[in-house]
C-alpha cells in the first residue's frame, strides 16, 4: 500500500502509534505518527499528507459512521490519530512568519465539540501570518463578545459541525451587533453553506482551510 493510503487507513482505524494498544490487531504496528514521519522523510509534501492522508481518512470515518459501520468511540480514536498526524506537520504548515497581518478570534460554537477543522483553519491562518486567538470548543456567545470587545479589529471565525449547533452562529452575530461590535465574521464547518452565511449575516464563508486564509485576507482589506 502506498504511504498516503496507509496513513488514510490508519486514521480510519484510529491507530496513533506503535505504542497504542488500539486497535488490538494493530498493536505494536506502526501508526499514523510513524507513517507521517516516513512520508516526510520520503519527501511527500505536508499538503499531500494533510489532504490525501489525514483529511481523506477522516472523510471515510464520516461515511462509516453514517452507515453505522463504526460508532462514537471509534470516531474518537480516529480523531486522536488524525490530531497526532496534524501536530507532526503543524510546524511545516505554519512555518516561520515574522510579519503579522491581522488577528482572528477562532472558536467552535456552543454545544459543539468538533475542533479538528477549526484547528486546521487556525494553523493555516498562523502560517499566513495571522495571530490566532483560539477560544476552543463549546464557546458561548458571551465569550466571543468579550474577546471581540478587546480586539475590535479582529476577524471572528466560527466553526460548527452539527446542524443543531449551526444556529448558534447566528446567536453570536446577533450578540456582537447588539453590543455594537463591528468585527467581521467568517464561518465554516461541514454543514455550513454560503447561503447560510448570507442568511445569518456573516461576511464570509469558506469550505476549507486554504480558502479560509484568502477569505480572512479579503475581509481584512475590505
Ligand atoms: C471526528 C468526528 C467526531 C469526533 C470529534 C473529535 C474532535 N476533536 O473534533 C467526536 C467523536 C467527538 C464526534 C462527536 C459527535 N459527532 Co461527529 N463527526 C466527526 C467526523 C467523522 C469528522 C469531522 C472532522 O474532523 N472532519 C475533518 C475536518 C478537517 O473537516 P471539517 O471539520 O469539515 O473542517 C474543514 C471545513 O469544514 C472548514 N472549516 C471548519 N471550521 C471552519 C471555521 C471557519 C471560520 C472556516 C472559514 C472554515 C472552517 O475548514 C476545515 C478544514 O478544511 C464528522 C463527519 C464529517 N463528514 O464531517 C462527524 C459528524 C460531524 N458528527 C456527527 C455527529 C452526529 C456527532 C455526535 C452527535 C455523535 C453522538 N451521537 O454523540 C457527537 C456530537 C458531539 C458534540 N456535541 O459536538 C455528524 C453530524 C450530523 C449533523 N448533520 O449534525 C457527522 C456529520 C457524522 C455523520 N455523518 O453523521 N464527532
Boltz pocket constraint, residues with backbone or C-beta under 6 A from the ligand:
constraints:
  - pocket:
      binder: B
      contacts: [[A, 55], [A, 58], [A, 59], [A, 61], [A, 62], [A, 63], [A, 65], [A, 66], [A, 72], [A, 73], [A, 75], [A, 76], [A, 79], [A, 111], [A, 112], [A, 113], [A, 114], [A, 115], [A, 116], [A, 117], [A, 118], [A, 120], [A, 121], [A, 156], [A, 157], [A, 158], [A, 159], [A, 160], [A, 161], [A, 162], [A, 163], [A, 164], [A, 186], [A, 187], [A, 188], [A, 189], [A, 190], [A, 191], [A, 205], [A, 206], [A, 207], [A, 208], [A, 209], [A, 210], [A, 212]]
      max_distance: 6.0
